Amino acid sequence: MAPLVLALTACSEPKPAQAQQVVFDPKNHLENALQAARQLESLANEARSLANQARELASSPYSHLAETSQTLKDIGELARSVRGIASDVDGLQKDFEKLYPATVDGLDPRRALEQARARNSQARETAQDLARTAAELERLSRGRTGRLEGALGASKAADGQTAAIQSSTQVLAVLAEDLGSMRTLLMAQSRLLAAESARRASERAASAEARRQFWGREKTTIPNPDFDPFPHARK
């Protein structure tokens, strides 16, 4: 009977297995939450860092470099279009050899007069060029105050480093305009002073040569007239 009972037991329907019980671990859950919070904080820090970098690299909304470039170009052109005495070395050498000779011994009076007239004409052109340069530089400087105020305002309102550097560069560009203007004006004044000094020196040398030629001649005795002028004095 025992083998039969065992066989029937084996062929009978098996009993259902007992269900597994879910275990909640608070410590593990807390660690996972803290890890997720740390990851979120790290992502937030990276986002803030990227935003700061973008703000630092932002360009300045104000720019006057086009106007400044044109002004500097006009100043350079003004310095090259001088009139009167030359502003380059070769031209100065020719002018001084022609109108301000170092040696005036034996100078012909007619030639001396021609040189004096040419020197006066050149001095007038040089003085006119100085006045023209000053007037043109004054015209070019009219918008400079507005550009400087705009650059200073942009530098003050700049959020990032790049915008501040760009605004500061624009301030330096306005100062470069001032330096270029002063340089051009000083060049014109120097040319006028040099021409005036050379003209005075040449006039003194020509006058000295004229006196030498007049008073340096040999003494001669003027002969008596061949007729008696007294009978015709009343006529």
C-alpha positions in Angstrom: 0.0 0.0 0.0 2.8 2.3 0.7 4.1 2.4 -2.9 0.6 3.0 -4.1 0.1 5.9 -1.7 3.3 7.4 -2.8 2.4 7.1 -6.4 -1.0 8.7 -5.9 0.6 11.5 -3.9 3.0 12.2 -6.7 0.3 12.3 -9.4 -2.0 14.5 -7.4 -2.3 18.3 -8.1 0.6 20.3 -6.5 -0.1 23.0 -3.9 0.4 26.7 -4.9 3.7 28.2 -3.8 3.7 30.9 -1.1 3.9 34.5 -2.5 7.2 36.5 -1.9 6.9 39.4 0.6 8.2 42.9 -0.5 10.7 44.4 2.0 11.0 48.3 2.2 14.5 49.5 3.2 14.3 53.2 4.4 18.0 53.6 4.5 18.5 52.6 0.9 15.6 54.8 -0.2 17.2 57.8 1.6 20.6 57.2 0.0 19.0 57.1 -3.5 17.1 60.3 -2.9 20.3 62.1 -1.7 22.2 60.9 -4.7 19.5 62.2 -7.0 19.5 65.5 -5.2 23.2 65.8 -5.6 23.0 65.1 -9.3 20.3 67.8 -9.6 22.5 70.3 -7.8 25.4 69.5 -10.0 23.3 70.0 -13.1 22.1 73.4 -11.7 25.6 74.5 -11.0 26.7 73.6 -14.5 23.7 75.5 -15.9 24.6 78.6 -13.9 28.3 78.3 -15.0 27.2 78.1 -18.6 25.0 81.1 -18.2 27.8 83.1 -16.5 30.1 82.2 -19.4 27.6 83.3 -21.9 27.1 86.6 -20.1 30.9 87.1 -19.9 31.2 86.5 -23.6 28.3 88.7 -24.6 29.3 91.5 -27.0 28.7 95.2 -26.3 25.6 96.5 -28.0 27.2 99.9 -28.6 29.8 100.4 -31.3 31.2 103.5 -33.0 34.2 101.9 -34.7 32.9 102.7 -38.2 32.8 106.4 -37.4 36.1 106.3 -35.7 37.8 104.5 -38.6 36.4 107.1 -41.0 37.6 110.0 -38.8 41.1 108.5 -38.5 41.2 108.1 -42.3 40.2 111.7 -42.8 42.8 112.9 -40.4 45.5 110.9 -42.2 44.3 112.3 -45.6 44.5 115.8 -44.1 48.1 115.3 -43.0 49.0 114.1 -46.6 47.3 117.0 -48.4 49.5 119.8 -47.0 50.2 123.0 -49.0 53.0 125.5 -48.7 56.3 124.2 -47.5 56.7 120.5 -48.1 56.2 118.0 -45.3 58.5 115.2 -46.6 62.3 115.1 -46.4 62.9 115.2 -50.2 60.4 118.1 -50.7 61.9 120.1 -47.9 65.4 119.6 -49.3 64.3 121.0 -52.7 62.4 123.9 -51.1 65.4 125.0 -49.0 67.8 124.6 -51.9 65.6 126.7 -54.1 64.2 129.4 -51.8 66.5 129.3 -48.7 70.0 128.9 -50.1 72.8 128.5 -47.6 75.2 130.7 -49.7 74.1 134.1 -51.1 77.5 135.4 -52.1 77.3 137.2 -55.4 73.5 136.9 -55.5 71.9 138.9 -58.3 69.4 141.5 -57.0 66.8 140.4 -59.5 67.2 136.8 -58.4 67.1 137.8 -54.8 63.8 139.6 -55.4 62.3 136.6 -57.1 63.3 134.3 -54.2 61.8 136.8 -51.7 58.5 136.8 -53.6 58.5 133.0 -53.8 59.2 132.7 -50.0 56.4 135.1 -49.2 54.0 133.2 -51.4 55.0 129.9 -49.8 54.7 131.3 -46.3 51.2 132.5 -47.1 50.2 129.0 -48.4 51.7 127.4 -45.3 49.8 129.7 -43.0 46.6 129.0 -44.9 47.2 125.3 -44.7 47.5 125.6 -40.9 44.2 127.5 -40.7 42.5 124.9 -43.0 43.9 122.0 -40.9 42.6 123.5 -37.7 39.2 124.1 -39.2 38.9 120.6 -40.6 40.0 119.0 -37.4 37.4 121.0 -35.5 34.8 119.7 -37.9 35.9 116.1 -37.4 35.8 116.5 -33.6 32.1 117.4 -33.4 30.8 113.9 -33.0 33.7 112.8 -30.7 31.9 113.8 -27.5 28.9 111.7 -28.3 31.0 108.7 -29.2 33.0 109.0 -25.9 29.8 109.3 -23.8 28.3 106.3 -25.6 31.4 104.2 -25.0 31.5 105.2 -21.3 27.9 104.4 -20.9 28.3 101.0 -22.5 31.3 100.2 -20.3 29.3 101.1 -17.2 26.3 99.0 -18.2 28.3 96.0 -19.4 27.4 92.7 -17.7 30.3 90.6 -18.9 34.0 91.0 -19.3 34.0 90.9 -23.1 31.5 93.8 -23.3 33.5 95.8 -20.8 36.7 95.2 -22.8 35.1 96.2 -26.0 33.7 99.4 -24.5 37.1 100.3 -23.1 38.6 99.7 -26.5 36.1 102.1 -28.0 37.1 104.7 -25.4 40.7 104.2 -26.5 39.7 104.7 -30.1 38.2 108.1 -29.3 41.5 109.0 -27.6 43.3 107.9 -30.7 41.3 110.4 -32.7 42.4 113.1 -30.3 46.0 112.1 -30.6 45.8 112.0 -34.3 44.3 115.5 -34.4 46.9 116.9 -32.1 49.7 115.3 -34.1 48.4 116.7 -37.4 48.0 120.2 -36.0 51.4 120.2 -34.4 52.9 119.1 -37.8 51.2 122.0 -39.5 52.4 124.5 -36.8 55.9 123.1 -37.0 56.0 123.6 -40.8 54.8 127.2 -40.4 57.4 128.0 -37.7 60.2 126.4 -39.7 59.2 128.3 -42.9 59.0 131.6 -41.0 62.4 131.1 -39.3 64.0 130.1 -42.6 62.4 133.1 -44.4 63.7 135.6 -41.8 67.2 134.0 -42.0 67.2 134.2 -45.8 66.0 137.8 -45.7 68.8 138.8 -43.3 71.4 137.0 -45.4 70.2 138.6 -48.7 70.2 142.1 -47.0 73.7 141.5 -45.7 74.9 140.5 -49.2 73.2 143.5 -50.8 75.0 145.8 -48.3 78.3 144.1 -49.0 77.9 144.5 -52.7 77.0 148.1 -52.4 79.5 149.2 -49.8 82.2 146.8 -50.7 82.9 148.4 -54.1 86.2 150.2 -54.7 86.2 153.9 -54.2 85.9 156.0 -57.4 86.1 159.7 -58.0 83.1 161.1 -59.8 84.4 163.3 -62.6 83.3 167.0 -63.0 80.6 167.7 -65.6 81.7 168.9 -69.1 79.4 171.9 -69.0 78.7 174.7 -66.5 75.3 174.1 -64.9 74.9 177.5 -63.3 73.8 179.5 -66.3 70.9 177.0 -66.8 69.9 176.9 -63.1 67.0 179.3 -63.5 65.5 177.2 -66.2 
